[in-house]
Amino acid sequence: MTDLTQFRAEAREWLEHNCPPTMREPVQSFEDYYMGGRNPEVAHPDQQLWCERMAGRGWTVPHWPREYGGGGLDAEEQRVLREEMARIGARRPLDSFGISMLGPALLKFGNEEQKQEHLPPICRGEIRWCQGYSEPNAGSDLASLQTRAEDHGDHYTINGQKVWTSYANKADWIFCLVRTDNSGSKHEGISFVLFDMASPGVTTRPIRLISGSSPFCETFFDNVRAEKKNRVGDEGKGWAIAKYLLTHEREMISGFGASSGPSPGKTALETVGTDAEGRLDNSALRQSIAQYQLDARCFAATMARVGDEVKAGQGLGAASSIFKYYGTELNKRRNELNVAVGGENALGWEGDVYRGGEAARSWLRSKGNSIEGGTSEVQLNIVAKRVLGLPDA
C-alpha cells in the first residue's frame, strides 16, 4: 500500500464517520455557506460542528502549513481529499475572505508574528474578515484612494470612507488600504493595514440591492486607531500586496461559475417534465442545459488544475482575470437558465411557492459579478495586454 493509498483510506474512513448527513446535501442558497466569526450566522447547528471537526484536522484550509492551522497536505493529498469529499457530497466546512484573500497575502507578505496571530483563527473560523478597498471615487481606479492614515508613533489614526465593503456589518476585522503618504505617485504611499471592526470610530451602513439583500456596506472611519504592528509589509508599499490579493479575489469570484447552487437540469425536469425516452421534454432547452453543464465541468476542472499549480508555487498572475471573467459569465448563464426553466415559479418575489424568490433574487444578484472584483471590461483589457500581449489602441 502506497502512502497516498493509505491517506485515501484514512480520509475516507474519517469523512464517513465525521461528516454529518446534513452537510452532505447540496448547497441550496447562500445561507448554506458557513462564514464563521465571533457571532456566526448558523442556518443549521451541524455547520459549526462540521467546521470544528475539519479544523481539528487542519482541513478547513488543507494546503496551508500546519504551524498556522492548516493541514500541510501536498498537492496529491489535496486532490485525494477533494475527491473523497466529493464522493459523499461533503460541503466545504468554511468559506471566508480570510481563507480566499487575506490568508494568501499574509503567507506571502506577513511577518511571523502576524501569521501566528491571524492565520490559526482564520482556519478555525473564529474571526470573519472584510475587505476595505473600494471608495466612492476609487473603484476601478483603486490607486486613487483617499482614506488617510496619520502616523502617531506606534499607531495610525485612520479617517475616510470605503464602499461596497462586503459584509462589513458582520465582520470582526478588516484588511484595509490606506494612504500614508501623498508625496509620490498615486500608486506609492499606500499601506496595507489590519484592524478590529469593533474599534471606536468604525461605522457601517448596509446598501440595499435590487435583489433585496444587503451584502454590501458603506464603511466610515472617524479617528480609528490601528496598531502599526498590524501593518503588513513596509509603509507605503501596500500596492504590491493589494495587487497580489486581487488575483485571489478574482479567483474566488470566478468560483461562482463552478458553484453547486440550484441545478438548471433538476429544475427543468421538475418544471418541463420528460418525454417517452425519459429525456427533458424540450430539445432546445435540453441542448442549452447540456452545453452549460459541459462548460461548467470544464471550467471546474481547469480551476482545480490551476489551483494545484498555484499551490505548487506557480503564480496565477494576470490569468486570474480570465477565470474571473469566464466564471462571472458562467454564473450568469446558470441563473438565467434557472429563471428560464422555472416558469412562473421563478418570477415570484416571496412566499413558499416561490421559495422566497430565490431564483429571481439570485438572477438579479448575479449581474453584480461583472462589476465586483474588477469590472468585466477591465478584466478583458488585462487579458488583452498582459496575457495575449496585444498592443494598446
C-alpha positions as CSV (number, residue, x, y, z in Angstrom):
1,M,0.0,0.0,0.0
2,T,1.4,3.4,-1.0
3,D,1.4,6.4,1.3
4,L,-1.2,8.1,-1.0
5,T,-3.4,5.0,-0.9
6,Q,-3.2,4.8,2.8
7,F,-4.1,8.5,3.1
8,R,-7.1,8.0,0.9
9,A,-8.3,5.1,3.0
10,E,-7.8,7.1,6.2
11,A,-9.5,10.2,4.8
12,R,-12.4,8.2,3.5
13,E,-13.0,6.5,6.9
14,W,-12.7,9.8,8.8
15,L,-15.1,11.6,6.5
16,E,-17.6,8.8,6.7
17,H,-17.6,8.9,10.5
18,N,-17.4,12.7,10.9
19,C,-19.3,14.5,8.2
20,P,-22.9,15.0,9.4
21,P,-25.6,13.8,6.9
22,T,-27.0,17.4,6.7
23,M,-23.6,18.5,5.4
24,R,-23.7,16.0,2.6
25,E,-26.7,17.7,1.0
26,P,-26.2,20.2,-2.0
27,V,-25.9,23.8,-1.1
28,Q,-29.2,25.5,-2.0
29,S,-28.6,29.1,-1.1
30,F,-26.0,31.5,0.2
31,E,-27.2,30.8,3.8
32,D,-25.9,27.2,3.4
33,Y,-22.3,28.6,3.4
34,Y,-20.7,28.8,6.8
35,M,-18.6,32.0,7.3
36,G,-17.7,31.7,11.0
37,G,-16.8,34.7,13.1
38,R,-17.3,35.8,16.7
39,N,-21.1,35.8,16.2
40,P,-21.5,33.3,13.3
41,E,-24.7,33.1,11.4
42,V,-25.8,29.5,11.6
43,A,-28.6,28.1,9.4
44,H,-28.1,24.6,10.8
45,P,-26.1,23.6,14.0
46,D,-24.2,21.0,12.0
47,Q,-22.4,23.8,10.1
48,Q,-20.4,24.7,13.2
49,L,-19.9,21.1,14.1
50,W,-18.6,20.3,10.7
51,C,-16.3,23.3,10.7
52,E,-14.9,22.4,14.2
53,R,-14.2,18.8,13.1
54,M,-12.5,19.7,9.9
55,A,-10.5,22.5,11.6
56,G,-9.2,19.9,14.1
57,R,-7.6,18.1,11.2
58,G,-6.4,21.3,9.5
59,W,-8.7,20.5,6.6
60,T,-10.7,23.8,6.5
61,V,-7.5,25.0,4.7
62,P,-5.7,21.8,3.9
63,H,-3.0,23.4,1.8
64,W,-1.8,25.9,4.5
65,P,1.2,24.9,6.7
66,R,0.3,23.0,9.9
67,E,2.1,25.6,12.1
68,Y,-0.6,28.1,11.0
69,G,-3.6,25.9,11.5
70,G,-3.7,24.3,8.0
71,G,-3.4,20.6,7.0
72,G,0.0,20.8,5.5
73,L,-1.1,18.5,2.6
74,D,0.8,18.3,-0.6
75,A,-0.9,18.7,-4.0
76,E,-1.7,14.9,-4.4
77,E,-3.1,14.7,-0.9
78,Q,-5.3,17.7,-1.5
79,R,-6.6,16.2,-4.7
80,V,-7.4,12.9,-2.8
81,L,-9.2,14.9,-0.1
82,R,-11.3,16.8,-2.7
83,E,-12.2,13.5,-4.4
84,E,-13.2,11.8,-1.1
85,M,-15.3,14.8,-0.1
86,A,-17.0,14.9,-3.5
87,R,-17.7,11.1,-3.2
88,I,-20.0,11.7,-0.3
89,G,-21.1,15.1,-1.4
90,A,-19.5,16.8,1.6
91,R,-19.7,20.6,1.6
92,R,-16.8,22.9,2.3
93,P,-16.7,23.4,6.0
94,L,-15.8,27.1,5.9
95,D,-16.0,29.9,3.4
96,S,-14.3,33.2,4.3
97,F,-12.4,36.2,2.9
98,G,-9.7,35.2,5.4
99,I,-9.2,32.0,3.6
100,S,-9.7,33.2,0.0
101,M,-8.0,36.6,0.1
102,L,-6.2,37.7,3.3
103,G,-4.6,34.4,4.1
104,P,-2.6,34.1,0.9
105,A,-1.4,37.7,1.3
106,L,-0.3,37.1,4.9
107,L,1.6,33.9,3.9
108,K,3.5,35.8,1.3
109,F,4.0,39.3,2.8
110,G,3.2,39.0,6.6
111,N,5.8,38.6,9.3
112,E,5.9,35.6,11.6
113,E,4.1,37.4,14.4
114,Q,1.2,38.4,12.1
115,K,1.0,34.8,10.7
116,Q,0.8,33.3,14.2
117,E,-1.8,35.8,15.4
118,H,-4.2,35.8,12.4
119,L,-3.9,32.6,10.4
120,P,-4.9,30.0,13.0
121,P,-8.2,31.9,14.0
122,I,-9.0,32.1,10.3
123,C,-8.6,28.3,9.9
124,R,-10.8,27.7,12.9
125,G,-13.5,30.1,11.7
126,E,-13.2,32.3,14.8
127,I,-12.6,35.6,13.0
128,R,-14.5,36.9,10.0
129,W,-12.8,39.4,7.7
130,C,-13.9,42.0,5.3
131,Q,-12.1,44.0,2.6
132,G,-11.6,47.7,2.7
133,Y,-10.6,48.6,-0.9
134,S,-13.1,50.5,-3.0
135,E,-14.1,54.1,-2.2
136,P,-16.8,56.4,-3.6
137,N,-14.2,57.9,-6.0
138,A,-11.8,55.0,-6.2
139,G,-13.3,51.9,-7.8
140,S,-11.7,50.6,-10.9
141,D,-9.0,53.3,-10.4
142,L,-8.3,51.9,-6.9
143,A,-4.9,53.5,-6.6
144,S,-6.6,57.0,-6.3
145,L,-7.9,56.0,-2.9
146,Q,-8.0,58.8,-0.2
147,T,-8.7,57.1,3.1
148,R,-5.9,58.6,5.3
149,A,-3.7,57.1,8.0
150,E,-1.8,59.6,10.1
151,D,1.3,58.5,11.9
152,H,1.3,58.6,15.7
153,G,4.4,56.6,16.6
154,D,3.2,53.2,17.5
155,H,-0.2,53.5,15.7
156,Y,-2.1,55.2,12.9
157,T,-5.3,57.2,13.1
158,I,-7.5,56.4,10.1
159,N,-10.1,58.7,8.6
160,G,-12.1,58.2,5.4
161,Q,-14.7,56.0,3.8
162,K,-14.9,52.7,1.9
163,V,-17.9,51.5,-0.2
164,W,-19.1,48.1,-1.4
165,T,-17.5,46.5,1.7
166,S,-18.9,43.0,1.6
167,Y,-20.4,42.0,5.0
168,A,-18.7,44.8,6.8
169,N,-21.6,44.9,9.3
170,K,-20.9,41.2,10.1
171,A,-17.1,41.2,10.0
172,D,-14.8,41.1,13.0
173,W,-11.7,42.5,11.4
174,I,-10.9,44.4,8.2
175,F,-7.8,44.4,5.8
176,C,-7.7,47.9,4.6
177,L,-5.8,50.0,2.1
178,V,-5.0,53.5,3.4
179,R,-2.9,56.4,2.2
180,T,0.1,57.1,4.4
181,D,2.0,59.4,2.0
182,N,0.7,61.8,-0.7
183,S,4.1,63.0,-1.9
184,G,4.7,60.4,-4.7
185,S,2.6,58.9,-7.5
186,K,-0.9,57.6,-6.6
187,H,0.4,54.0,-6.5
188,E,3.0,55.0,-3.9
189,G,2.2,55.9,-0.3
190,I,-0.5,53.2,0.1
191,S,-0.2,50.9,3.1
192,F,-2.0,47.6,3.9
193,V,-3.3,47.7,7.5
194,L,-5.4,45.3,9.6
195,F,-7.7,46.4,12.4
196,D,-10.7,45.3,14.5
197,M,-14.1,46.4,13.2
198,A,-15.2,46.8,16.9
199,S,-12.7,49.7,17.2
200,P,-14.2,53.1,18.2
201,G,-14.9,55.2,15.2
202,V,-15.9,52.4,12.8
203,T,-19.4,52.7,11.4
204,T,-21.1,50.6,8.7
205,R,-24.3,51.2,6.7
206,P,-25.8,48.4,4.5
207,I,-26.5,49.2,0.9
208,R,-29.8,47.7,-0.3
209,L,-29.5,46.0,-3.7
210,I,-32.1,45.3,-6.4
211,S,-32.1,41.7,-5.3
212,G,-33.5,42.8,-1.9
213,S,-30.4,41.7,0.1
214,S,-27.7,43.9,1.7
215,P,-24.4,42.1,1.4
216,F,-22.5,45.4,0.7
217,C,-21.9,48.3,3.1
218,E,-20.7,51.8,3.2
219,T,-17.9,51.9,5.9
220,F,-16.8,55.0,7.7
221,F,-13.7,55.6,9.7
222,D,-13.5,58.5,12.2
223,N,-10.2,58.7,14.0
224,V,-9.9,54.9,14.2
225,R,-6.8,53.6,15.9
226,A,-4.8,50.9,14.0
227,E,-1.7,49.5,15.6
228,K,1.5,49.7,13.5
229,K,2.3,46.0,14.3
230,N,-0.7,45.2,12.1
231,R,0.6,46.9,9.1
232,V,1.5,44.2,6.6
233,G,4.7,44.9,4.7
234,D,6.6,48.2,4.6
235,E,4.9,51.6,4.9
236,G,3.9,52.9,1.5
237,K,4.4,49.6,-0.2
238,G,0.9,48.2,0.1
239,W,0.1,48.4,-3.6
240,A,2.1,45.3,-4.4
241,I,0.1,43.4,-1.6
242,A,-3.2,44.8,-2.9
243,K,-2.5,43.6,-6.5
244,Y,-1.5,40.1,-5.2
245,L,-4.6,39.9,-3.1
246,L,-6.8,40.9,-6.1
247,T,-5.7,37.9,-8.0
248,H,-7.0,35.7,-5.2
249,E,-10.2,37.7,-5.0
250,R,-10.8,37.3,-8.7
251,E,-10.1,33.6,-8.4
252,M,-12.7,33.4,-5.6
253,I,-15.4,35.2,-7.6
254,S,-14.7,33.1,-10.6
255,G,-15.5,30.1,-8.5
256,F,-19.2,31.2,-8.6
257,G,-19.2,29.8,-12.1
258,A,-18.5,26.3,-10.8
259,S,-20.6,26.5,-7.6
260,S,-23.1,23.9,-6.6
261,G,-26.2,26.1,-6.5
262,P,-29.6,25.0,-7.8
263,S,-29.2,22.9,-10.9
264,P,-30.9,24.1,-14.1
265,G,-31.3,20.4,-15.1
266,K,-33.1,19.4,-12.0
267,T,-35.3,22.5,-12.1
268,A,-36.2,21.8,-15.7
269,L,-37.1,18.2,-15.0
270,E,-39.5,19.3,-12.3
271,T,-41.0,22.0,-14.4
272,V,-41.0,20.8,-18.0
273,G,-41.1,17.0,-17.5
274,T,-39.7,14.2,-19.6
275,D,-40.6,12.6,-23.0
276,A,-41.2,8.9,-23.7
277,E,-37.5,8.2,-23.5
278,G,-37.0,9.9,-20.2
279,R,-35.3,12.9,-21.6
280,L,-36.1,16.6,-20.9
281,D,-39.2,17.3,-22.9
282,N,-37.8,20.3,-24.7
283,S,-34.9,19.7,-27.1
284,A,-33.8,23.3,-27.4
285,L,-33.7,23.7,-23.6
286,R,-32.1,20.3,-23.2
287,Q,-29.3,21.4,-25.5
288,S,-28.7,24.7,-23.7
289,I,-28.6,22.9,-20.3
290,A,-26.2,20.3,-21.6
291,Q,-23.9,22.9,-23.1
292,Y,-23.9,24.8,-19.7
293,Q,-23.2,21.6,-17.8
294,L,-20.3,20.7,-20.1
295,D,-18.8,24.2,-19.9
296,A,-19.2,24.2,-16.1
297,R,-17.4,20.9,-15.7
298,C,-14.6,22.0,-18.0
299,F,-14.2,25.2,-16.0
300,A,-14.2,23.4,-12.7
301,A,-11.5,21.0,-13.9
302,T,-9.4,23.9,-15.2
303,M,-9.8,25.8,-11.9
304,A,-8.7,22.7,-10.0
305,R,-5.7,22.2,-12.2
306,V,-4.6,25.8,-12.0
307,G,-5.2,25.7,-8.2
308,D,-2.8,22.8,-7.9
309,E,-0.3,24.7,-9.9
310,V,-0.6,27.8,-7.8
311,K,-0.2,25.7,-4.6
312,A,2.9,24.1,-6.1
313,G,4.5,27.5,-6.4
314,Q,3.5,28.6,-9.9
315,G,1.9,32.1,-9.9
316,L,-1.6,32.8,-11.2
317,G,-1.0,36.5,-12.0
318,A,-3.0,38.1,-14.8
319,A,-4.6,34.7,-15.7
320,S,-6.9,35.3,-12.7
321,S,-8.7,37.8,-15.0
322,I,-9.5,35.1,-17.4
323,F,-11.1,33.0,-14.7
324,K,-12.9,35.9,-13.1
325,Y,-14.4,36.9,-16.5
326,Y,-15.4,33.4,-17.5
327,G,-16.7,32.4,-14.1
328,T,-18.8,35.5,-14.0
329,E,-20.4,34.8,-17.3
330,L,-20.9,31.1,-16.4
331,N,-22.7,32.1,-13.1
332,K,-24.9,34.5,-15.0
333,R,-25.8,31.7,-17.5
334,R,-26.7,29.3,-14.7
335,N,-29.0,31.9,-13.1
336,E,-30.6,32.8,-16.4
337,L,-31.3,29.1,-17.1
338,N,-32.9,28.7,-13.7
339,V,-35.2,31.6,-14.4
340,A,-35.9,30.3,-17.9
341,V,-36.8,26.8,-16.8
342,G,-38.6,27.7,-13.6
343,G,-41.5,29.3,-15.4
344,E,-43.9,31.3,-13.3
345,N,-42.4,29.9,-10.1
346,A,-39.1,31.6,-10.9
347,L,-40.6,35.0,-11.2
348,G,-42.2,35.3,-7.7
349,W,-40.5,37.5,-5.1
350,E,-41.6,36.0,-1.8
351,G,-43.7,33.1,-0.4
352,D,-43.2,29.4,-0.1
353,V,-44.4,28.6,-3.6
354,Y,-41.6,30.8,-4.9
355,R,-39.0,29.6,-2.4
356,G,-38.7,33.1,-1.1
357,G,-38.0,34.4,-4.6
358,E,-34.7,32.6,-4.7
359,A,-34.5,32.2,-8.5
360,A,-35.3,35.8,-9.2
361,R,-33.1,37.3,-6.5
362,S,-30.2,35.1,-7.4
363,W,-30.6,36.1,-11.1
364,L,-30.5,39.8,-10.2
365,R,-27.6,39.3,-7.8
366,S,-25.5,37.5,-10.4
367,K,-25.4,40.7,-12.5
368,G,-23.2,42.2,-9.9
369,N,-20.5,39.6,-10.5
370,S,-19.5,41.5,-13.7
371,I,-18.7,44.6,-11.5
372,E,-17.3,43.4,-8.2
373,G,-13.6,42.4,-8.0
374,G,-12.9,44.4,-11.2
375,T,-15.4,45.0,-14.0
376,S,-15.5,42.6,-16.9
377,E,-14.3,45.4,-19.2
378,V,-11.2,45.9,-17.0
379,Q,-10.6,42.1,-16.9
380,L,-10.7,41.9,-20.7
381,N,-8.3,44.7,-21.0
382,I,-5.9,42.9,-18.6
383,V,-6.2,39.7,-20.6
384,A,-5.6,41.5,-23.9
385,K,-2.5,43.3,-22.6
386,R,-0.9,41.0,-20.1
387,V,-1.9,37.5,-21.3
388,L,-2.2,37.9,-25.1
389,G,0.3,40.7,-25.4
390,L,-1.8,42.8,-27.7
391,P,-0.7,46.4,-28.3
392,D,-2.6,49.4,-27.0
393,A,-5.2,51.0,-29.2
